[in-house]
Amino acid sequence: MKTIYFIYSEGECGEVNGVFDAEENILGYWSCNDATWRNEYFSGFMAKLKIKCVEDMPDKLQQHLEKKLIAHMKKEGW
């Protein structure tokens, strides 16, 4: 099963969601004004695609990926 990491941030770019792969490469991001990740709805079909979405992770990893998300979004002109 492939693992992806889901990140939520209320940081400098507003309320945003982002998804990273296990190697910490950003797969995508979006504003929470447009959409929100709902693991309780999406985890079923994601599991059938052999993808495990991790929302609860150690604080250190959460903070690290949140910083990467914000830096990437700023670079993209968010």
C-alpha angles and dihedrals in degrees: 000000000000117000126218128181122226117208130192120194135183090184135120093314095054123244106343140158126213137180127212132186123233090271090057095251112147112244098182147323139202143179116264086227087069102037144339132215112247107191092183088063101033103040093079098059092035089057089052087054087052093248123133115199114208116204099158109062136147113293092241092057092043092053093044094052092043090056090049090049094051093045091051093048092049090050089053090052098253 
